[in-house]
């Protein structure tokens, strides 16, 4: 699979043609900032400092300031960041402000069913427009407001609903075929939960979400700490 690309996003004044390269790690942290700012906004907290925001997320205040500097100047001297303004600006940068992204979910095992049931996706601007599974007992049923389709209908339904994001939560042996169907329907980004490397066109961004890899990473650090 291709190496992850560094996304070009619109920057602030003084960045030449207005396009700057933002590290993938920074993009991931933007979601964390939005989540924390959303909580502060609901509590009607008017301002937050970079230090407090960093402490809540296990980061450094320098990291927070560096990440936000890619997109402009947001802080107010002596007061920090205006919470509602920064929250709304970051959701716009992430592309989820006043917009709902259609998502196709393929695979309704334990993981897929849990993803479908999670209400937080819609709150963050993502709606399951297409849901599919190979189990004949699930096809045609309505789960959490979505009708389950057969795998053979994926490309047609994705195209019909103009879905741009796909989630693959199927066994390894079926993952590539599902990926091909999503791509054929016009999906431009895929989150892959199957522990396998997928082949996709360069125009399609693929993210692998392998929980086993994450657990192994944690185990590695714990093992090193135990041997100190």
Beta strands, then each sheet from edge to edge (+ up, - down):
strand 1: 8-10
strand 2: 19-21
strand 3: 47-48
strand 4: 75-76
strand 5: 80-82
strand 6: 101-106
strand 7: 126-132
strand 8: 142-143
strand 9: 146-149
strand 10: 165-168
strand 11: 189-192
strand 12: 205-208
sheet 1: 1+ 2-
sheet 2: 3+ 5- 4+
sheet 3: 8+ 9- 7- 6- 10- 11- 12-
end
